[in-house]
C-alpha cells in the first residue's frame, strides 16, 4: 500500500507535532471541526470536563431561534450527532449517571430543534431515535431511584409532542424495576380516572378535532389511546403478554391487523388454538391491505396446531386468489421433490390467465419469470393500463435486454396514456420512454402483429399533433 494513502498508519507517521499543526490549519475555517477538537481536548481532561462542555452546547442549541435551511441541515445533524456520540461513547463508560442525565437533556432538545428545521426526510428525528435507543444500557449502570425515575418517565410521555420519547418505557423498564413500574401504573390510573382537562383552543378547532374522532370526542379518544399504549409498553417491559392483550377491546380484536398481533403473542405463549380463534373472528377481505399479515400468522398458527395440510391448502388457495409470491414459495417449499416443479408450472399458467393483468405482471416480475412476463404483455397488450407507471416503468427496464418487444409495448402504453390525458407534468418522462423505444427498435427483428416503431410514432403524431410541448422534447 502506498505511503501516501490517507489512513491511520500513514498519518501517525507524521508525528504528533505535525498532526497538531495540520489540525489547527484545517480547522481554521470550520466551526464544526473546532468544536469537535475542543470536545476531544475536554475528554482528555476527564468526563467531568467533557460533560460541562456538552451541557453548554446543549443549552446553546436549545436557546437558538434561527431557522435552519437546507444548506445548514447537514451541519445541524452533524452537531447533534456529535453531542450524542460524545455522551454515549465517551462519558457513559466512565460516568453512566452523568451520561444518563446528559442524554435526557439531549432528548429534551427535540421540540426546540423541530421548531426551526424542516424534518420531512426524518434524518433529524433519526438522531434522537438513535440516542434514545441507548438509554436502557446507560440507565442499567446509572444511579437512579425507581419511583423518581417513574415520575420522570411519566412527565416525559405526557409531553411527548414530537415523539422524542417514543419507547422510553420499554427502554427504561429494567431500570425502573418492579417498584418503579408499579408506581408508573399508579400514575397512569390516576390520569385515567381524572376528568378531561378543559381545552383552551377555539370552539371551531375543538369541533374539527371531534369530527376526526370516531365517537365525536377526539380528546377522550386520544386519552384512551395513549393510556392503552403506555400500559402495553409496560406489559412488554414486564414480559406480560396477557396484560398487553387485555388492553384491546372486543371491537379492537375484530380488526385484522390487531388480531394478527394478538395471535402472534398467543403463538409465543404456545397457544395456537387461541391464536386461531382470535384470527377466525377477524378474517379480512381477500384483497384487503392487511390480508397478507393476517395470512402469515394464520398459517403459522395452523402449523403450530399440527394442521400442515390445512396450512398448505390455505397457502395454495391464497395464491390462486391474490398471486402473492410469498404464499406460493411457502407452499412449494413443503412439497416433495418434483411435485414442486409441477405446481410451479400450474401456478404460472394460472397467473397467465389471471383476471388482473397488472397483478399477473407483478407476480412474474417478483418470481422472477421474465419470459412469462413478456408473453403476458404480448398476449394481453390491450388490457395493460398505461397509468400504472410505478409497475410498468420498472417492468420495462427488467425486460429491455432480453425481451425488447415486451418492454416497448409497456413504454408505448405509458406514452399513449400520457398524451391521451394531456399530462404535461409527465411529458419529459414520456419523451424518455419514446427514446427507449427508438433504442429497442434496433434489437427487434419482428414486431409480429404490432405496429413498427415508425408506424407507432406516425400514428401518435396524427392523434396528438397539437401537443407541441411533448414533440419538442423528442425532435
KADAKA-V132692 format. One record per pair of residues at least 24 apart in sequence whose C-alpha atoms are under 10 Angstrom apart, sorted by the first residue. I is the first residue (numbers start at 1). GAP is how many residues later the second one is. Records with the same first field share a line. If there is no record, write none. Layout:
BEGIN
I->GAP / GAP
END
This chain:
BEGIN
31->44
32->43 / 44 / 46 / 47 / 50
33->46
35->44 / 47
36->43 / 46 / 47 / 50
39->43 / 44 / 47
40->46 / 50
43->43 / 47 / 48
44->46
46->44 / 45 / 48 / 49
47->39 / 40 / 43 / 44 / 45 / 46 / 47 / 48 / 51 / 52
48->43 / 46 / 47 / 50
50->36 / 37 / 40 / 41
51->35 / 36 / 39 / 40 / 44 / 47 / 48 / 50 / 51
52->50
53->30
54->28 / 29 / 30 / 32 / 33 / 48 / 52
55->28 / 46 / 47 / 48 / 50 / 51
57->26 / 49
58->25 / 44 / 47 / 48 / 50 / 51
59->46 / 47 / 50
61->45 / 48 / 51 / 52
62->43 / 44 / 46 / 47 / 48 / 49 / 50 / 51
63->46 / 49 / 50
64->48 / 49 / 52
65->47 / 48 / 50 / 51
66->47 / 49 / 50 / 51
67->46 / 47 / 48 / 49 / 50 / 51
68->45 / 46 / 47 / 48 / 49 / 50
69->47 / 48 / 49
70->47 / 48
72->45
73->44 / 45 / 46 / 50 / 51
74->49 / 50
76->37 / 41 / 48
77->46 / 47 / 48 / 49 / 50
78->46 / 49
80->26 / 29 / 33 / 44 / 47 / 48 / 51
81->43 / 45 / 46 / 47 / 49 / 50
82->45
83->48
84->43 / 44 / 46 / 47 / 48 / 50
85->42 / 45 / 46
87->44
88->43 / 46 / 47 / 49 / 50
92->45 / 46 / 47 / 49 / 50
93->45 / 48
95->43 / 46 / 47
96->41 / 42 / 43 / 44 / 45 / 46 / 47
97->41 / 42 / 43 / 44 / 45 / 46 / 47
98->40 / 44 / 45
99->36 / 39 / 40 / 43
100->34 / 35 / 36 / 37 / 38 / 39 / 40 / 41 / 42 / 43 / 44
101->37 / 38 / 41
103->25 / 28 / 29 / 31 / 32 / 35
104->27 / 28 / 31 / 52 / 61
106->25 / 26 / 58
107->24 / 25 / 49 / 56 / 57 / 58
108->48 / 52 / 56 / 57
109->55
110->50 / 51 / 52 / 53 / 54 / 55
111->49 / 50 / 51 / 52 / 53
114->48
125->37 / 38 / 39
126->38
127->37
128->35 / 36 / 37 / 38
129->34 / 35 / 36 / 37 / 38
131->33
132->32 / 33 / 34 / 35 / 36 / 39 / 40
133->33 / 34 / 35 / 37 / 38
134->37 / 38
135->33 / 36 / 37 / 40
136->32 / 33 / 34 / 35 / 36 / 37 / 38 / 39
137->34 / 35 / 37 / 38
138->34 / 37
139->32 / 33 / 34 / 35 / 36 / 37
140->31 / 32 / 33 / 34 / 35 / 36
141->34
142->33
143->32
144->31 / 32
145->30 / 31 / 32 / 34 / 35
146->27 / 28 / 29 / 30 / 31 / 32 / 33 / 34 / 35 / 36 / 37 / 38
147->29 / 30 / 31 / 32 / 33 / 34 / 35 / 36 / 37
148->28 / 32 / 35 / 36
149->24 / 26 / 27 / 31 / 32 / 34 / 35
150->25 / 26 / 27 / 29 / 30 / 31 / 32 / 33 / 34 / 35 / 37
151->29 / 32 / 33 / 36
152->32
153->27 / 31
154->29 / 30 / 31 / 33 / 34 / 76
157->69 / 73
158->68
167->63 / 66
168->62 / 65
169->61 / 62 / 63 / 64 / 65 / 66 / 67 / 68
170->60 / 62 / 63 / 64 / 65 / 66 / 67 / 68
171->62 / 66
172->62 / 65
173->60 / 61 / 62 / 63 / 64 / 65
174->63 / 64
176->61
177->60 / 61
178->60
181->53 / 54 / 56 / 57
182->52
184->46 / 47 / 50
185->45 / 46 / 49
188->38 / 39 / 40 / 42 / 43
189->38 / 42
191->32 / 36
192->31 / 32 / 34 / 35
195->25
196->24 / 27
240->25
241->24 / 25 / 27 / 28
242->24 / 27
251->31
252->30
253->25 / 26 / 28 / 29
254->24 / 25 / 26 / 27 / 28 / 29 / 30
255->24 / 26 / 27 / 28 / 29 / 35
256->24 / 25 / 26 / 27 / 28 / 29 / 32 / 33 / 34 / 35 / 37 / 38 / 39
257->25 / 26 / 27 / 32 / 33 / 34 / 35 / 36 / 37
258->24 / 32 / 36
259->24 / 35 / 38
260->30 / 31 / 33 / 34 / 35 / 36 / 37 / 38
261->32 / 33 / 36
262->35
263->31 / 34 / 35 / 37 / 38
264->30 / 32 / 33 / 34 / 36 / 37
266->35
267->30 / 33 / 34 / 37 / 38
270->31 / 34 / 35
271->30 / 33 / 34
272->26 / 28 / 29 / 30 / 31 / 32 / 33 / 34
273->28 / 29 / 31 / 32
274->27
275->25 / 26 / 27 / 29 / 30
276->24 / 25 / 26 / 29
277->24
286->32 / 35 / 36
287->34 / 35
291->27
292->26 / 30 / 32 / 34 / 35
295->32
296->30 / 31 / 34
299->28 / 31
308->26
316->27 / 31
319->28 / 31 / 32
320->27 / 30 / 31 / 34
321->30 / 33
322->29 / 32 / 34 / 37 / 38 / 41
323->24 / 25 / 27 / 28 / 31 / 33 / 36 / 37 / 38 / 39 / 40 / 41
324->35 / 36 / 38 / 39 / 42 / 43
325->37 / 38 / 39 / 40 / 41 / 42 / 43
326->37 / 40 / 41
328->39
329->38
348->24 / 25
351->25
352->24 / 25 / 27 / 28
353->27
355->28
356->27 / 28
357->24 / 26 / 27 / 28
358->25 / 26 / 27 / 30 / 33 / 34
359->32
361->30 / 31 / 34
362->29 / 30 / 33
364->31
365->26 / 29 / 30 / 33 / 34
370->25 / 28 / 29 / 32 / 33 / 36
371->28 / 31 / 32 / 35
373->26 / 30 / 33
374->25 / 28 / 29 / 30 / 31 / 32 / 33 / 35
375->28 / 31
376->30
377->28 / 29 / 30 / 32 / 33
378->27 / 28 / 29 / 31 / 32 / 70 / 71 / 72
379->27
381->25 / 28 / 29 / 32 / 69
382->27 / 31
384->25 / 26 / 29 / 30
385->25 / 28 / 29 / 32
386->24 / 25 / 26 / 27 / 28 / 29 / 30 / 31 / 32
387->26 / 27 / 28 / 29 / 30 / 31 / 34
388->25 / 26 / 29
389->24 / 25
393->40
396->37 / 40
397->39
400->36 / 37 / 39 / 40 / 43
401->39 / 42
402->41
403->37 / 40 / 41
404->32 / 33 / 35 / 36 / 37 / 38 / 39 / 40
405->32 / 35 / 36 / 38 / 39 / 40 / 41 / 42 / 43 / 45
406->34
407->26 / 29 / 30 / 33
408->25 / 26 / 28 / 29 / 30 / 31 / 32 / 33 / 36 / 45
409->28 / 41 / 42
410->27
411->24 / 25 / 26
412->24 / 25 / 41 / 44 / 45 / 48
415->45
416->40 / 44 / 47 / 48
418->52
419->41 / 44 / 45 / 48 / 51
420->40 / 43 / 44
422->42 / 45 / 48
423->47
424->43 / 45 / 46
426->44
427->40 / 42 / 43 / 44 / 46 / 47
428->41 / 42 / 45 / 46
429->41 / 44
430->40 / 43 / 44
431->39 / 40 / 41 / 42 / 43 / 44
432->41 / 42
434->40
435->39
END
